[in-house]
Amino acid sequence: MEQKILEYLKAHEAEIFEDLKTLVLAEASTSDLEALAECRKVLEGLIRERTGAEPYVYKTEGGHDPVRFEMGDGEEKIVLVGHYDTVHPIGSLKYYAEGNKLHGPGVSDMKSGVISAIWTAKAYRDLGIDPGKKLVFLFNGDEETGSKDSCDIICGLAKDAKAALVCEPSVGNGNLKTGRKGNMKFNVTVHGKAAHAGNAHKDGVNALEEMAHEILFIQRLTDYEAGTTVNVGVESGGTKVNVVPDLAKISVDCRFKTMAERKRVIDAIMGLETTVKGSTREVEFIDGKLPMEESEGNMALFAVAKVCGEKLGLTFDHEFVGGGSDGNAISAMGVPTLDGLGAWGDCAHSPEEFMYIDQYIPRIALLASLILNI
């Protein structure tokens, strides 16, 4: 079956790359709602033309409307997830091929993955392949900013799914992603008491002094062996050099691999007591993505993908990566999730973003094979 699908995709390679070019050139920076809407129209048209399905567009408050289409029947359900927004400002990158690399805004992250999913569905339809299960495809327009408009929709669709397949690009070496770090932020504010630094120094409470203690404590929460990084990235405080500062602020970024580490850091930062007498503190906790832990279900999906890859002449391993995706929230629900099933590329979020041209068709075949073997 794998070779049958691969040969079909090779025969339609020119059409596949033309569809990819069409979608990439429909630039869609997350913050540009007008551009997103135009890209969404292009995406809807590709879905209709290639799969015969009628896409459903969710209307969201923020305007980053997700697009869904379905195919297949059966009690079991597989959810395929991707996004059509990119981080690149409109007009900032060009679409061009250079050797075996194809460059362009979102060509790797992740419009190629969206086209992979669409052409998987088309291959099934044209070859008369019954996937034996219900396939739900969902492409959102706000993944790059945290999926605020779409997370609940995605998780609702993934509920009770047998598996979730995320069509984000692979790791730069071609490996798939079995785990992703979660993230969260903290804004810490320390209050002291202002006083004249010369005449009434002892009457003041130095907020910066207290914050210095807190910065050192928070930085030490980093645990590289556990995969946890805690970074004080922004600091401010004080007004004049001759005034005891009564206010200091820091912003903290945290990345973590497990829910246990998430809890450890939250408890430590939220529960910290002040050291400088008379100072007070308050903390704003900003939750982010939960971690995509390397669960038994995730690893079992990878094992199947590895066998499918071998049938196609592909060799790859798996990795736990730092950046998050919509797979984080799905995996945290207990749904087996495998990520990195889009194109093989690298340099995402940079002007050099690219995908390997000769690896694209085999990777679409891998996705199509995996669905049939789950």
Backbone hydrogen bonds, N-H to C=O, Kabsch-Sander energy under -0.5 kcal/mol:
donor,donor_aa,acceptor,acceptor_aa,energy
5,I,1,M,-2.4
6,L,2,E,-2.6
7,E,3,Q,-2.6
8,Y,4,K,-1.8
9,L,5,I,-2.5
10,K,6,L,-2.5
11,A,7,E,-2.0
12,H,8,Y,-1.0
12,H,9,L,-0.5
13,E,10,K,-1.4
16,I,12,H,-2.3
17,F,13,E,-2.5
18,E,14,A,-1.7
19,D,15,E,-2.4
20,L,16,I,-2.2
21,K,17,F,-2.3
22,T,18,E,-2.3
23,L,19,D,-2.2
24,V,20,L,-2.7
25,L,21,K,-2.5
26,A,22,T,-0.7
27,E,25,L,-1.8
30,T,86,T,-2.0
32,D,29,S,-1.9
33,L,31,S,-1.1
36,L,32,D,-2.4
37,A,33,L,-2.1
38,E,34,E,-1.8
39,C,35,A,-2.5
40,R,36,L,-2.6
41,K,37,A,-1.7
42,V,38,E,-1.7
43,L,39,C,-2.6
44,E,40,R,-2.7
45,G,41,K,-2.1
46,L,42,V,-2.1
47,I,43,L,-2.2
48,R,44,E,-2.4
49,E,45,G,-2.6
50,R,46,L,-2.5
51,T,47,I,-2.3
52,G,47,I,-0.7
52,G,48,R,-1.3
53,A,47,I,-0.7
56,Y,68,R,-3.3
58,Y,56,Y,-0.6
58,Y,66,P,-2.3
60,T,58,Y,-0.7
63,G,60,T,-0.7
65,D,63,G,-1.0
67,V,139,F,-2.9
68,R,56,Y,-2.9
69,F,137,F,-1.8
71,M,135,L,-1.9
78,I,134,K,-2.7
79,V,163,A,-2.1
80,L,136,V,-3.1
81,V,165,L,-2.4
82,G,138,L,-2.2
84,Y,140,N,-2.5
85,D,140,N,-0.7
86,T,28,A,-2.5
92,S,89,P,-2.0
96,Y,94,K,-0.6
96,Y,103,H,-1.3
98,E,101,K,-3.1
101,K,98,E,-1.8
102,L,355,M,-2.7
103,H,96,Y,-3.3
103,H,101,K,-0.5
104,G,353,E,-0.9
106,G,104,G,-0.7
107,V,104,G,-1.6
110,M,108,S,-0.7
111,K,106,G,-2.7
112,S,106,G,-0.6
112,S,107,V,-0.6
114,V,110,M,-1.5
115,I,111,K,-2.1
116,S,112,S,-2.1
117,A,113,G,-1.9
118,I,114,V,-2.1
119,W,115,I,-2.7
120,T,116,S,-1.5
121,A,117,A,-1.9
122,K,118,I,-2.0
123,A,119,W,-2.3
124,Y,120,T,-2.0
125,R,121,A,-2.1
126,D,122,K,-3.0
127,L,123,A,-2.3
128,G,124,Y,-0.7
128,G,125,R,-0.6
129,I,124,Y,-2.5
130,D,128,G,-0.5
134,K,76,E,-2.8
135,L,71,M,-3.2
136,V,78,I,-2.6
136,V,134,K,-0.5
137,F,69,F,-3.0
137,F,135,L,-0.5
138,L,80,L,-2.6
139,F,67,V,-2.8
140,N,82,G,-2.1
141,G,64,H,-1.1
145,T,142,D,-1.1
146,G,143,E,-1.8
147,S,142,D,-3.0
151,C,147,S,-2.4
154,I,150,S,-2.8
155,C,151,C,-2.8
156,G,152,D,-2.1
157,L,153,I,-2.1
158,A,154,I,-2.1
159,K,155,C,-0.9
161,A,158,A,-2.3
162,K,77,K,-3.0
163,A,77,K,-1.0
164,A,336,P,-2.4
165,L,79,V,-2.9
166,V,164,A,-0.5
166,V,338,L,-2.8
167,C,81,V,-2.7
167,C,165,L,-0.6
170,S,343,A,-2.3
171,V,175,N,-2.9
174,G,171,V,-2.7
176,L,317,D,-2.4
177,K,339,D,-2.6
178,T,176,L,-0.6
178,T,319,E,-1.7
179,G,319,E,-1.2
180,R,292,M,-1.7
181,K,321,V,-1.8
182,G,256,F,-3.2
183,N,289,K,-2.1
184,M,254,C,-1.9
185,K,286,I,-2.6
186,F,252,V,-1.9
187,N,284,E,-2.4
188,V,186,F,-0.6
188,V,250,I,-2.2
189,T,282,E,-2.8
190,V,248,A,-3.0
191,H,280,T,-2.9
192,G,246,D,-2.7
193,K,205,V,-2.3
195,A,244,V,-0.5
197,A,242,N,-2.6
200,A,196,H,-1.6
203,D,200,A,-1.3
204,G,200,A,-0.6
204,G,201,H,-1.4
205,V,193,K,-2.1
207,A,205,V,-0.8
207,A,245,P,-2.9
210,E,206,N,-1.7
211,M,207,A,-2.4
212,A,208,L,-2.1
213,H,209,E,-1.6
214,E,210,E,-2.0
215,I,211,M,-2.9
216,L,212,A,-1.9
217,F,213,H,-2.1
218,I,214,E,-3.1
219,Q,215,I,-2.6
220,R,216,L,-1.5
221,L,218,I,-1.6
222,T,219,Q,-1.5
223,D,228,T,-2.2
227,G,223,D,-0.7
227,G,224,Y,-0.6
228,T,223,D,-2.7
229,T,227,G,-0.5
229,T,255,R,-2.2
231,N,253,D,-3.2
233,G,231,N,-1.0
233,G,251,S,-2.0
234,V,251,S,-1.3
236,S,249,K,-2.5
238,G,247,L,-1.6
243,V,240,K,-1.6
244,V,195,A,-2.8
248,A,190,V,-1.8
249,K,236,S,-3.1
250,I,188,V,-2.2
251,S,234,V,-2.1
252,V,186,F,-3.0
253,D,231,N,-2.7
254,C,184,M,-2.3
255,R,229,T,-2.4
256,F,182,G,-1.8
262,R,258,T,-1.8
263,K,259,M,-2.3
264,R,260,A,-2.1
265,V,261,E,-2.3
266,I,262,R,-2.3
267,D,263,K,-2.8
268,A,264,R,-2.0
269,I,265,V,-2.6
270,M,266,I,-2.7
271,G,267,D,-1.8
272,L,269,I,-0.7
279,S,276,V,-1.9
280,T,191,H,-2.1
282,E,189,T,-2.3
284,E,187,N,-2.8
285,F,283,V,-0.6
286,I,185,K,-3.1
286,I,284,E,-0.5
287,D,285,F,-0.6
288,G,183,N,-0.8
292,M,180,R,-2.5
293,E,291,P,-1.1
295,S,293,E,-2.3
299,M,295,S,-2.3
300,A,296,E,-2.2
301,L,297,G,-1.9
302,F,298,N,-1.9
303,A,299,M,-2.0
304,V,300,A,-1.7
305,A,301,L,-2.4
306,K,302,F,-2.7
307,V,303,A,-1.5
308,C,304,V,-2.3
309,G,305,A,-2.7
310,E,306,K,-2.1
311,K,307,V,-1.6
312,L,308,C,-0.8
312,L,309,G,-0.8
313,G,310,E,-1.1
314,L,309,G,-3.4
319,E,176,L,-1.8
321,V,179,G,-2.5
321,V,319,E,-0.6
328,N,325,S,-1.6
330,I,326,D,-1.3
331,S,327,G,-2.8
332,A,328,N,-2.2
333,M,329,A,-0.7
333,M,330,I,-1.1
334,G,331,S,-2.0
335,V,330,I,-1.4
338,L,164,A,-2.1
339,D,177,K,-2.4
341,L,166,V,-2.1
342,G,168,E,-2.8
345,G,343,A,-0.8
346,D,354,F,-1.9
350,S,347,C,-1.3
353,E,350,S,-1.7
354,F,346,D,-2.2
355,M,102,L,-1.6
356,Y,344,W,-3.1
357,I,100,N,-3.0
357,I,355,M,-0.6
359,Q,356,Y,-0.7
360,Y,357,I,-1.2
361,I,357,I,-0.5
363,R,359,Q,-1.4
364,I,360,Y,-1.8
365,A,361,I,-2.1
366,L,362,P,-1.8
367,L,363,R,-1.9
368,A,364,I,-2.3
369,S,365,A,-2.5
370,L,366,L,-2.7
371,I,367,L,-2.0
372,L,368,A,-1.2
373,N,369,S,-1.1
373,N,370,L,-0.8
374,I,370,L,-0.9
374,I,371,I,-0.6
